[in-house]
Amino acid sequence: MLVFILMTHYVCTGDCEAEESKAGVCMAAGCTKEGEPLVACTCEDGLHEKVLGDNALEENDE
């Protein structure tokens, strides 16, 4: 039996792409989403593809 435990983490969808373990707002000075709520993510690979979309794939291909 396989058991998966998804750890919810929170990601900034702005240019800083910060990741936090608790819900909150982006605290990165100068980020395009500074002060805006972080988005919940349950990915296991750290790429946040469902939250960041194609941006995550493009940056990891470099």
MMTF fields as JSON, N, C-alpha, C and O atoms, coordinates in Angstrom:
{
  "mmtfVersion": "1.0.0",
  "mmtfProducer": "UNKNOWN",
  "numBonds": 247,
  "numAtoms": 248,
  "numGroups": 62,
  "numChains": 1,
  "numModels": 1,
  "chainsPerModel": [1],
  "groupsPerChain": [62],
  "chainIdList": ["A"],
  "bondAtomList": [4, 2, 8, 6, 12, 10, 16, 14, 20, 18, 24, 22, 28, 26, 32, 30, 36, 34, 40, 38, 44, 42, 48, 46, 52, 50, 56, 54, 60, 58, 64, 62, 68, 66, 72, 70, 76, 74, 80, 78, 84, 82, 88, 86, 92, 90, 96, 94, 100, 98, 104, 102, 108, 106, 112, 110, 116, 114, 120, 118, 124, 122, 128, 126, 132, 130, 136, 134, 140, 138, 144, 142, 148, 146, 152, 150, 156, 154, 160, 158, 164, 162, 168, 166, 172, 170, 176, 174, 180, 178, 184, 182, 188, 186, 192, 190, 196, 194, 200, 198, 204, 202, 208, 206, 212, 210, 216, 214, 220, 218, 224, 222, 228, 226, 232, 230, 236, 234, 240, 238, 244, 242],
  "bondOrderList": [1, 1, 1, 1, 1, 1, 1, 1, 1, 1, 1, 1, 1, 1, 1, 1, 1, 1, 1, 1, 1, 1, 1, 1, 1, 1, 1, 1, 1, 1, 1, 1, 1, 1, 1, 1, 1, 1, 1, 1, 1, 1, 1, 1, 1, 1, 1, 1, 1, 1, 1, 1, 1, 1, 1, 1, 1, 1, 1, 1, 1],
  "groupList": [{"groupName": "MET", "atomNameList": ["N", "CA", "C", "O"], "elementList": ["N", "C", "C", "O"], "formalChargeList": [0, 0, 0, 0], "bondAtomList": [1, 0, 2, 1, 3, 2], "bondOrderList": [1, 1, 2], "singleLetterCode": "M", "chemCompType": "L-PEPTIDE LINKING"}, {"groupName": "LEU", "atomNameList": ["N", "CA", "C", "O"], "elementList": ["N", "C", "C", "O"], "formalChargeList": [0, 0, 0, 0], "bondAtomList": [1, 0, 2, 1, 3, 2], "bondOrderList": [1, 1, 2], "singleLetterCode": "L", "chemCompType": "L-PEPTIDE LINKING"}, {"groupName": "VAL", "atomNameList": ["N", "CA", "C", "O"], "elementList": ["N", "C", "C", "O"], "formalChargeList": [0, 0, 0, 0], "bondAtomList": [1, 0, 2, 1, 3, 2], "bondOrderList": [1, 1, 2], "singleLetterCode": "V", "chemCompType": "L-PEPTIDE LINKING"}, {"groupName": "PHE", "atomNameList": ["N", "CA", "C", "O"], "elementList": ["N", "C", "C", "O"], "formalChargeList": [0, 0, 0, 0], "bondAtomList": [1, 0, 2, 1, 3, 2], "bondOrderList": [1, 1, 2], "singleLetterCode": "F", "chemCompType": "L-PEPTIDE LINKING"}, {"groupName": "ILE", "atomNameList": ["N", "CA", "C", "O"], "elementList": ["N", "C", "C", "O"], "formalChargeList": [0, 0, 0, 0], "bondAtomList": [1, 0, 2, 1, 3, 2], "bondOrderList": [1, 1, 2], "singleLetterCode": "I", "chemCompType": "L-PEPTIDE LINKING"}, {"groupName": "THR", "atomNameList": ["N", "CA", "C", "O"], "elementList": ["N", "C", "C", "O"], "formalChargeList": [0, 0, 0, 0], "bondAtomList": [1, 0, 2, 1, 3, 2], "bondOrderList": [1, 1, 2], "singleLetterCode": "T", "chemCompType": "L-PEPTIDE LINKING"}, {"groupName": "HIS", "atomNameList": ["N", "CA", "C", "O"], "elementList": ["N", "C", "C", "O"], "formalChargeList": [0, 0, 0, 0], "bondAtomList": [1, 0, 2, 1, 3, 2], "bondOrderList": [1, 1, 2], "singleLetterCode": "H", "chemCompType": "L-PEPTIDE LINKING"}, {"groupName": "TYR", "atomNameList": ["N", "CA", "C", "O"], "elementList": ["N", "C", "C", "O"], "formalChargeList": [0, 0, 0, 0], "bondAtomList": [1, 0, 2, 1, 3, 2], "bondOrderList": [1, 1, 2], "singleLetterCode": "Y", "chemCompType": "L-PEPTIDE LINKING"}, {"groupName": "CYS", "atomNameList": ["N", "CA", "C", "O"], "elementList": ["N", "C", "C", "O"], "formalChargeList": [0, 0, 0, 0], "bondAtomList": [1, 0, 2, 1, 3, 2], "bondOrderList": [1, 1, 2], "singleLetterCode": "C", "chemCompType": "L-PEPTIDE LINKING"}, {"groupName": "GLY", "atomNameList": ["N", "CA", "C", "O"], "elementList": ["N", "C", "C", "O"], "formalChargeList": [0, 0, 0, 0], "bondAtomList": [1, 0, 2, 1, 3, 2], "bondOrderList": [1, 1, 2], "singleLetterCode": "G", "chemCompType": "PEPTIDE LINKING"}, {"groupName": "ASP", "atomNameList": ["N", "CA", "C", "O"], "elementList": ["N", "C", "C", "O"], "formalChargeList": [0, 0, 0, 0], "bondAtomList": [1, 0, 2, 1, 3, 2], "bondOrderList": [1, 1, 2], "singleLetterCode": "D", "chemCompType": "L-PEPTIDE LINKING"}, {"groupName": "GLU", "atomNameList": ["N", "CA", "C", "O"], "elementList": ["N", "C", "C", "O"], "formalChargeList": [0, 0, 0, 0], "bondAtomList": [1, 0, 2, 1, 3, 2], "bondOrderList": [1, 1, 2], "singleLetterCode": "E", "chemCompType": "L-PEPTIDE LINKING"}, {"groupName": "ALA", "atomNameList": ["N", "CA", "C", "O"], "elementList": ["N", "C", "C", "O"], "formalChargeList": [0, 0, 0, 0], "bondAtomList": [1, 0, 2, 1, 3, 2], "bondOrderList": [1, 1, 2], "singleLetterCode": "A", "chemCompType": "L-PEPTIDE LINKING"}, {"groupName": "SER", "atomNameList": ["N", "CA", "C", "O"], "elementList": ["N", "C", "C", "O"], "formalChargeList": [0, 0, 0, 0], "bondAtomList": [1, 0, 2, 1, 3, 2], "bondOrderList": [1, 1, 2], "singleLetterCode": "S", "chemCompType": "L-PEPTIDE LINKING"}, {"groupName": "LYS", "atomNameList": ["N", "CA", "C", "O"], "elementList": ["N", "C", "C", "O"], "formalChargeList": [0, 0, 0, 0], "bondAtomList": [1, 0, 2, 1, 3, 2], "bondOrderList": [1, 1, 2], "singleLetterCode": "K", "chemCompType": "L-PEPTIDE LINKING"}, {"groupName": "PRO", "atomNameList": ["N", "CA", "C", "O"], "elementList": ["N", "C", "C", "O"], "formalChargeList": [0, 0, 0, 0], "bondAtomList": [1, 0, 2, 1, 3, 2], "bondOrderList": [1, 1, 2], "singleLetterCode": "P", "chemCompType": "L-PEPTIDE LINKING"}, {"groupName": "ASN", "atomNameList": ["N", "CA", "C", "O"], "elementList": ["N", "C", "C", "O"], "formalChargeList": [0, 0, 0, 0], "bondAtomList": [1, 0, 2, 1, 3, 2], "bondOrderList": [1, 1, 2], "singleLetterCode": "N", "chemCompType": "L-PEPTIDE LINKING"}],
  "groupTypeList": [0, 1, 2, 3, 4, 1, 0, 5, 6, 7, 2, 8, 5, 9, 10, 8, 11, 12, 11, 11, 13, 14, 12, 9, 2, 8, 0, 12, 12, 9, 8, 5, 14, 11, 9, 11, 15, 1, 2, 12, 8, 5, 8, 11, 10, 9, 1, 6, 11, 14, 2, 1, 9, 10, 16, 12, 1, 11, 11, 16, 10, 11],
  "groupIdList": [1, 2, 3, 4, 5, 6, 7, 8, 9, 10, 11, 12, 13, 14, 15, 16, 17, 18, 19, 20, 21, 22, 23, 24, 25, 26, 27, 28, 29, 30, 31, 32, 33, 34, 35, 36, 37, 38, 39, 40, 41, 42, 43, 44, 45, 46, 47, 48, 49, 50, 51, 52, 53, 54, 55, 56, 57, 58, 59, 60, 61, 62],
  "secStructList": [7, 7, 7, 7, 7, 7, 7, 7, 3, 3, 3, 7, 7, 1, 6, 6, 7, 7, 3, 3, 1, 1, 7, 7, 5, 7, 7, 7, 6, 6, 7, 6, 6, 6, 6, 1, 5, 7, 3, 3, 3, 7, 7, 1, 1, 1, 7, 7, 2, 2, 2, 2, 6, 2, 2, 2, 2, 2, 2, 2, 2, 7],
  "xCoordList": [0.838, 0.0, 0.885, 1.788, 0.614, 1.343, 0.534, -0.672, 1.2, 0.54, 1.305, 2.511, 0.601, 1.218, 0.723, -0.476, 1.647, 1.294, 1.701, 2.884, 0.712, 0.997, 1.155, 0.23, 2.306, 2.562, 2.179, 2.801, 1.17, 0.79, 1.837, 2.241, 2.255, 3.174, 2.601, 1.638, 3.166, 2.585, 3.635, 4.771, 3.245, 4.179, 3.734, 2.544, 4.703, 4.431, 4.397, 5.28, 3.381, 3.278, 3.926, 3.817, 4.589, 5.324, 6.708, 7.005, 7.549, 8.863, 9.838, 10.863, 9.553, 10.473, 10.235, 11.151, 9.004, 8.628, 8.996, 9.4, 8.853, 9.162, 8.272, 7.152, 8.773, 8.022, 8.055, 9.112, 6.897, 6.771, 5.981, 5.211, 6.167, 5.436, 4.08, 3.224, 3.882, 2.616, 2.022, 2.742, 0.686, 0.006, 0.418, 0.719, 0.429, 0.78, 0.809, 0.142, 1.58, 1.73, 3.2, 4.079, 3.461, 4.832, 5.51, 4.988, 6.658, 7.412, 8.674, 9.476, 8.858, 10.072, 9.999, 9.148, 10.888, 10.938, 11.181, 12.111, 10.354, 10.526, 9.851, 9.827, 9.297, 8.604, 7.334, 6.708, 6.968, 5.765, 4.488, 3.444, 4.554, 3.398, 3.643, 2.997, 4.558, 4.854, 3.57, 2.826, 3.323, 2.147, 0.889, -0.142, 0.954, -0.203, -0.136, 0.948, -1.302, -1.339, -0.546, -0.532, 0.11, 0.777, -0.29, -1.375, 0.003, -0.951, -0.594, 0.569, -1.596, -1.376, -0.946, -1.469, 0.016, 0.541, 0.796, 1.229, 0.528, 0.759, 1.705, 1.709, 2.504, 3.421, 4.439, 4.737, 4.957, 5.967, 7.356, 8.348, 7.438, 8.726, 9.376, 10.486, 8.688, 9.256, 9.191, 9.737, 8.527, 8.449, 7.229, 7.199, 6.232, 5.023, 4.341, 3.809, 4.35, 3.819, 2.35, 1.957, 1.535, 0.109, -0.115, -1.106, 0.787, 0.655, 1.346, 0.787, 2.561, 3.349, 3.157, 3.531, 2.586, 2.336, 3.607, 4.567, 3.603, 4.722, 6.002, 7.085, 5.924, 7.135, 8.036, 9.255, 7.46, 8.257, 9.018, 10.177, 8.369, 9.007, 10.135, 11.207, 9.905, 10.913, 12.167, 13.269, 12.038, 13.205, 14.011, 15.235, 13.348, 14.06, 14.683, 15.496, 14.319, 14.912, 16.251, 17.017, 16.539, 17.759, 18.989, 20.1],
  "yCoordList": [-1.173, 0.0, 1.239, 1.374, 2.139, 3.402, 4.49, 4.61, 5.267, 6.385, 7.647, 7.74, 8.605, 9.881, 10.934, 11.055, 11.679, 12.785, 14.057, 14.314, 14.839, 16.08, 17.198, 17.51, 17.786, 18.903, 20.185, 20.559, 20.837, 22.1, 23.15, 23.288, 23.871, 24.98, 26.139, 25.96, 27.297, 28.497, 29.195, 29.386, 29.574, 30.086, 31.46, 31.719, 32.318, 33.616, 33.418, 32.774, 33.972, 33.865, 35.057, 35.204, 35.895, 37.019, 36.584, 35.391, 37.549, 37.215, 36.636, 36.081, 36.745, 36.177, 34.677, 33.958, 34.195, 32.786, 32.224, 31.068, 33.048, 32.613, 31.444, 31.304, 30.612, 29.476, 29.548, 29.737, 29.398, 29.435, 28.223, 27.646, 27.839, 26.7, 27.111, 26.26, 28.396, 28.896, 29.934, 30.629, 30.025, 31.018, 32.417, 32.647, 33.327, 34.701, 35.511, 35.178, 36.567, 37.413, 37.457, 37.166, 37.82, 37.943, 39.095, 40.209, 38.819, 39.821, 40.269, 41.022, 39.816, 40.143, 41.568, 41.881, 42.407, 43.791, 43.823, 43.19, 44.551, 44.7, 43.635, 43.745, 42.602, 41.554, 42.149, 43.036, 41.658, 42.146, 41.822, 42.418, 40.893, 40.522, 40.825, 40.232, 41.73, 42.096, 42.53, 43.376, 41.928, 42.26, 41.504, 41.644, 40.71, 39.934, 38.527, 38.034, 37.874, 36.541, 35.492, 35.49, 34.607, 33.459, 32.458, 32.446, 31.619, 30.645, 29.254, 28.853, 28.515, 27.161, 26.231, 26.303, 25.359, 24.408, 23.079, 23.069, 21.976, 20.656, 19.798, 18.574, 20.427, 19.645, 18.931, 19.365, 17.834, 17.067, 17.255, 16.853, 17.868, 17.985, 19.357, 19.572, 20.285, 21.609, 22.524, 23.627, 22.082, 22.901, 23.82, 24.8, 23.515, 24.33, 24.567, 25.651, 23.562, 23.729, 24.14, 24.948, 23.606, 23.949, 25.392, 26.013, 25.918, 27.281, 28.281, 29.33, 27.953, 28.891, 28.709, 29.585, 27.598, 27.35, 27.145, 26.542, 27.651, 27.452, 28.114, 27.681, 29.141, 29.81, 28.841, 28.903, 27.937, 26.975, 26.042, 25.717, 25.609, 24.7, 25.397, 24.819, 26.627, 27.351, 27.581, 27.407, 27.966, 28.257, 27.004, 27.075, 25.856, 24.623, 23.978, 23.063, 24.434, 23.906, 24.558, 24.039, 25.687, 26.431, 25.746, 26.249],
  "zCoordList": [0.0, 0.0, 0.0, 0.826, -0.935, -1.013, -0.338, -0.552, 0.466, 1.126, 0.787, 1.017, 0.243, -0.095, 0.88, 1.13, 1.416, 2.288, 1.559, 1.339, 1.193, 0.492, 1.499, 2.25, 1.511, 2.395, 1.667, 0.673, 2.166, 1.559, 1.912, 3.066, 0.91, 1.097, 0.297, -0.449, 0.44, -0.15, -0.993, -0.558, -2.209, -3.196, -3.693, -3.874, -3.904, -4.515, -6.024, -6.591, -6.669, -8.127, -8.823, -10.04, -8.063, -8.636, -9.082, -9.13, -9.406, -9.949, -8.926, -9.32, -7.62, -6.622, -6.413, -6.015, -6.679, -6.519, -5.149, -5.033, -4.115, -2.752, -2.336, -2.827, -1.434, -0.9, 0.62, 1.222, 1.226, 2.682, 3.15, 2.383, 4.397, 4.951, 5.513, 5.755, 5.72, 6.261, 5.317, 4.599, 5.333, 4.51, 4.95, 6.121, 4.024, 4.323, 3.046, 2.067, 3.065, 1.886, 1.488, 2.3, 0.249, -0.227, 0.497, 0.542, 1.053, 1.809, 1.075, 1.628, -0.164, -0.913, -1.467, -2.3, -0.998, -1.472, -2.975, -3.476, -3.678, -5.113, -5.952, -7.178, -5.321, -6.071, -6.691, -6.11, -7.858, -8.525, -7.75, -8.014, -6.806, -5.987, -4.508, -3.644, -4.209, -2.823, -2.117, -2.614, -0.937, -0.149, -0.539, 0.119, -1.59, -2.038, -1.455, -1.143, -1.304, -0.689, -1.468, -2.699, -0.728, -1.334, -1.729, -1.147, -2.71, -3.239, -2.726, -2.771, -2.236, -1.73, -2.863, -3.975, -2.561, -3.539, -2.817, -1.665, -3.49, -2.886, -3.717, -3.585, -4.57, -5.402, -4.517, -3.404, -5.037, -4.316, -4.91, -4.303, -6.104, -6.782, -6.646, -7.134, -5.986, -5.787, -6.99, -6.958, -8.064, -9.272, -9.281, -10.025, -8.468, -8.338, -9.686, -9.926, -10.569, -11.922, -11.95, -12.793, -11.053, -11.06, -10.618, -11.003, -9.822, -9.317, -10.233, -10.551, -10.655, -11.455, -12.952, -13.731, -13.362, -14.779, -15.574, -15.094, -16.788, -17.708, -17.235, -17.63, -16.41, -15.906, -15.182, -15.335, -14.388, -13.633, -14.565, -14.311, -15.643, -16.581, -17.341, -17.52, -17.787, -18.554, -17.743, -18.263, -16.487, -15.658, -15.354, -15.241, -15.219, -14.899, -16.123, -15.989, -17.316, -18.53, -18.844, -19.655, -18.214, -18.51, -17.973, -18.142]
}
